[in-house]
Amino acid sequence: MGIGFRSFDYTHAIAGNFGLSIMTRLFSLLLITLLVAGCAHSPKSNTPPLSETKKLKNNRAIATFSQNPVGGLPENWEPLVIHRNKKQTHYQLVRESNKTVVHASAHGASSGLMQHVSIDPLVKPWLSWQWRIGSLIESADNYQRHAEDSPARIILGFDGDKDNMPFADQILFETAKVITGHDFPYATLMYVWENKAPVGTVIDSTRTSRIKMIVVASGPEGVGEWRYFSRNIAEDFEKAFGEKPGRLVGVGIMTDTDNTGEAVDAWYGDLRLLNKPSLAQK
């Protein structure tokens, strides 16, 4: 089953905006549905993109941030611009606590970083990562469409059988495929930092049943500190969607404040997929 897709935007589809990378196509529709209406795209690059086949062969692990030099973006990760007319979250590799991490800074902004992968989540179900946020987004509320912001998100895109989706989502997916010629993820699972919802809460997107958010941190506890997480993504997917996950086809991070207009900073450490839970990394 194909896994790439472009933004579900008639104007840009008709205009022939075909310069998107496969990973941008993978996430653009679902993130736009979640956050804004518009056309997601990646900045143009002078380096020709890898073929889909080569990408599938070379992306069976999540590329680390810590092995990169400071000052730019991590290798094998690419930016996702949610809307060309909105401010973008600024991402940059920095040295923090004796390791190289990604610093995200958003002020009324929204964009992400992503990597295309092809991983069986039943073989390596344990996702571990570290993040730190500088503050909460005071007016954020992921239950409300007009306030769906989070200081830190981990985003996972999964393949699956679209014939099992609700009819309304099937129509949406098929219409987008007719317009763009590309498929997009069967389901997207996010791990988020929420203001009030208890840890473990599953929040349904207000716009589509194909996005679920799981709260892994809530409220002010731990703000300003490095927080470590280890989650079984196969179990979390089944809890959120009521079925076992298909292949993991995309991984992303995102700090967004475009709905609330507030300012926030976040730092992301390496994301790793393992076959067993790991202890906190110092």
N, C-alpha and C positions, 0 to 999 in steps of 0.2 A: 504494500500500500504506500502511495506517495505521502510525503510528510511536509513538503514545502508549500507555502501559500503567500499570497500578497494581501494587502489591505483590502477590506470590503468597502471600497470607495468608488462609486460609479465614475466620477469626474476623472480621477487619476487613472483608473483602469482604462477608460476610453482613450485618454491622452497617451497611453502606452508607457506608463512608468515602470519599465521592466528592468531597472538597474538594481533591484533589491537582491541581496544575498539570500541563500536558502534559509539561513537561520533567522534573518529578519522576517522573511515571509512566514516562517513558522510561528512567531510570536505576535506579529503585528495586529492581526484581526482580534485576537482575544484580549490583548492589552488595550486596544482602542475601544473595544466593547466595554471593558472594565472602567476605563478612565475618561476618554474623550472621543469625540467624533472627528475623524481626520484621516490623514494618510501617513502611515509609518514608513520610514525609509532609513537606510543606512547612508552615512556620508560616502561619497564616491572615493574609490581607492585606485591608485595606479597599478596595483597588483591584481592580476586576473584571479577570480575566485576558483577554488578547487572544484572539480566535478563532484556531483552528488555521490558517485561511487567511491571516489577517493576519500571524501569526507567521512563516509560511513566506515571505511576501513581504518581511518586514522583517529577516530574520536570514540574510542571505547573506554576512555577515562576522562575525568574532568581535569582540565588544565589548571595547574596551581598558579596562584598569584605570587607566592613567595620566591619563586625561581626567576623572577623578572627584575630588571634594574628599575630603580625608582624614576619617576618623572613622566611616564607615558601610560599606555594602557597595556594590560596583560596580553601575552601572546595567545592566539586562538580564541580570544574573546573579542566581540565586536559590538559597537554601540547600536542601540535601537532608539531612533528619534520617534516619539509618539505622535507629535504634530509639528509640522515645519514652522507654524506660526506661534508656537509656545516656547517658553524658555526650556532649555535642556538642563537636566541635572549634570553637574560637573563631576567626572570620575578621573582619578589619577592615582598611580601607584606611589605610595609614600613609605617611609620607614617609621614604624610605630612599635614600641615595646620589643625592640630587637628583632623585628621581622618585617618583611615587606607585605603590605596589605593594600587594599583599594580604599581610598577615601572618597566618599560621595558627599557632595554639597548641593542642596536644593533650596531655592528661595522662590516659591511660586512656580516651581519647575517640575518636569516629569520626563524622564527617559531612563533607559536601563542599559545593562551590559548582558550579553548572552553568548552561549556556546552551543553549537550543534553537537549532539552526541548520539550514540546508538548503543544502549546498555540494557541488559535484561535485569529489571529491578528485583526479580525473584532470586537471582544469583547473588547480587550485591545490593541488599535492601537497606543497608544502614548508611544514612547520610549524616556526616558530621561537619560542623562548621563553627566559626566564632564570629561574632559581630559586636560592635559597640556603638551606641548612639549618644549624641551630645545632649539631646533633650527629647521630650515627647512633642508631638504635634497637638497642641492643646484642643483645637476644635475638630480634630479628626474623629471619624466614626464610620467604620467600614460596613455598618448596617444601613447607612444613608448614602444615597447616590451622590448627593452634592458634597459629601465630606469624605469620600473614599480615598484617604491618603494614609501612608504608613512611613515611619522613619526608616524601616528596614524590611525588605522582602526577599525571600528566596522563592524562585519561580521554577516549576518543573512541568514540562510538557510531555504528554504520553500519547502514544498511538493506540488505536483500538478499532472495534467494529462499529462504524457509524450507523449501521442498520439498527443498532440497539438504542440509539438516542431517541429522545422525545421527538415527535413529528415536527414541531416548530423548529427545533434545532437542525433537523435533517434538511428542512427547506432552506434555512439560513446557510448551511454548509454547501448544499448543492447550488444555490444561487451564486454564492461566492466563487465556487469552482467554475461555473459556467462563465462568469465574468473574467476571472483571472487565469483560469487554466491550472490552478494549483489547489491541492488539499492543504489542510492545516490540522493542528492537534485535535485528537478526539476529546481530550480532557486536560485541564491545567489545574495543578495543585500549588497553592502558595502557603508558605510559612510567614507569618506576619507578627509584628509587635503592635499590640492594640492598647488603647487607653483604658478601657473598662472591662471588656469581655474576659471572662476567666480563661486561664491557660487550658488548652484542650478543646475549647469551643470551635465548632465548625461553622463558618459564616458563608452563606450562599451569596454569590454575586447578585446584585440587584438587576443585572442586565442579561445574564445567561446562566443556564444550569450547568454549563460546561466549565465553569470556574468555581472552585471551592477554596476558601482560606481557612487555615488552621492556626489558631492563636498559640504561639510558643512562648511569648513574653507579654506581660500586661502591666500597665500602670508604671509608677515611678521607680519601683524596686529594680536596682541594677543599672539605672541610667548613669552613664559616664564610666561604666566598668565593662571589661571584656566579659561577655557571656558565651558559654560553650553549650552546644546542642548536639545531640545524637538521636536521630529519629529513624524509625523503620518506615521507609516511604511506601513499601508495599502494604503494610498494615494501615498506614494513614490514608492511602488511596482508597482502600476497601472501606474504611470507616466513612470517608467523605462521599464516595460514589456508589457504595453498595455492591462492588464487584472487584475482581482482581485486576491489577494494572496490566496494560500492554507494555510494549517497549518504551523505555525512557528515550525521548528524541531531542530534548532541549533542556538546558539549565540556564537560569538567569538570576541576576540580582537587580534590585531597583529600590531607590529612595525617591519618593514623590510627594510633592506638596502643591500640585497645580490646582487642586480643588479648594484647599483652605487658604492658599497664598502665604503660608507661614514659611519660616526658614528653619532648616534642620541639617545636621551633619551626621554621617554614619561612617563606620569603618568595617570592612569585611575581610576576614581571613580566608584561608584556603577552604574550599569545599571538597570533601572526599567521600567516595562511595566505597563501602567495605562490606565484607561478607559476615561481619559480626560487629557488635557495638564496641566503640572505642572509649577509652578513658579520656578525661579532659586533658588537653594539651596545654602545657605551661609556656 
